[in-house]
C-alpha cells in the first residue's frame, strides 16, 4: 500500500470520517484500514496533530449492546470507582495519578510513592 493521503485540518473531502464521527453516525470502522489522515500544524517546531480518517461507505453499524455486555461494562466501571485503601465506592472514577480516592490521598502525607509532598 502507498502513502496515505494527507489533508489539512477541516479540509477533508466528503466520505471520510474519524472514529468519533463514525460513532456519532452509529457506525464503526469494521476492520478497514486507515484511509487518510488530517494534520493540524502547531507552533514552535512541534509535530502536527494527526487524526486518522476512515471511509464512511465501508463502515459498518455499531454492534448492539446485549444484556451480558451491559452487565460486564457496569462491573468494570464499578471496579474503577472502588478505592483500594478504604474499599468504598468513591462515587467517581479513581484518578490513576492518585491511585486512591481523594480523601485517602489527602490523609496520606507521604503520598502513594512514599515521598513528601
N, C-alpha and C positions, 0 to 999 in steps of 0.2 A: 504494500500500500504506500502511496506517495505521502507527501507532507499534507497536513491538514490546512484547509483554507482558514485564513485569519481575517477577522473583521474588527473594525474599531468599535468601541463601546457604543451601544444603542444604534448601530448601523447594520445589524444582521438582516439579511433578507427574510421574507416570509417563509414559513415552512420549517424553521429551526426554533428550538426552544431549550432552555436549561431544564435541569431536573425539577426545580421548583415550579417553573412554568408548566411543565408537563403535569405535575401533580395537581396544580390548580385546575387543569382541564380534565382531571380524573384519569390521567394516563401515566405510564411508566416507560422507560426505555425498552424494556423487554429483551435484553440481551444484545441489542445493536451496539456497534462501536461508536465512539465519539465521531461526529460528522464534521465538526468545525469548532473553532474557538473564538471567543471575544477577548480583546486585550484593551485594558484601560491603562493609559500611561500614568506614571506617577512622577513626582518631583525628585530632585537631588540624586539622580542616578540609580534610584531604586528600580528593581524589576517591575514590569507591568503586572497588574492584577489580571488573572486569567479566569474565564468562565467557559466551561465546555458546553457545546451545543449538540443536540440530538435532532434527528429528523422526525417531525410530527407525524408524517404519513406512515412511518414504520413503528411508531409507538403502539403499545397495546394497553387495554384497560387495566386499571389497578385491580388486584385480586380483592374480592370481598372479605370483610372481617368476619371470621367464623367465631362461634362462642368459645372454642378452645383457644384460638389466637387472642381473643379479648381477655380471657382469664389469665393467659401467660403474660400478656402485657401488663395487666393490673398487678400481678405478683412481682414482676420485675420492677415496676415503678414503686411499689410498696417497699421493696428491699432498698431502694435508693434513698428512701425517706427515713429509714431506721438508723438511729445513732448507734455506733458500735460501742460507745462508752456507757451511756445511760440506758441503752436499749429501749428508748421511747421513740414514737413516731414524731418527728420534728415538725410535720405539717408542711414541709417543703423539701426539695431535693438537697441533700447534704452537699455543700461545696467540696470539690476534690481538693482545693487548696487548704481547707481546714481539716478534712477527714472526720470531723465530728460536728454535732450541732453547735450553733453559736454559743449557747450558754456553757457547754462543756469546754469549748475552745477558749472562752473568756476566763473560765475558772482555772485553767492550766497556765500558770505564769511563765513556764519554760517552753510553751508551745509543743506541738506534737513531735518535733525533731530534737527536743532537749535544749535548744539554745534559748538564751534570754532575749526577750523582745525589746 
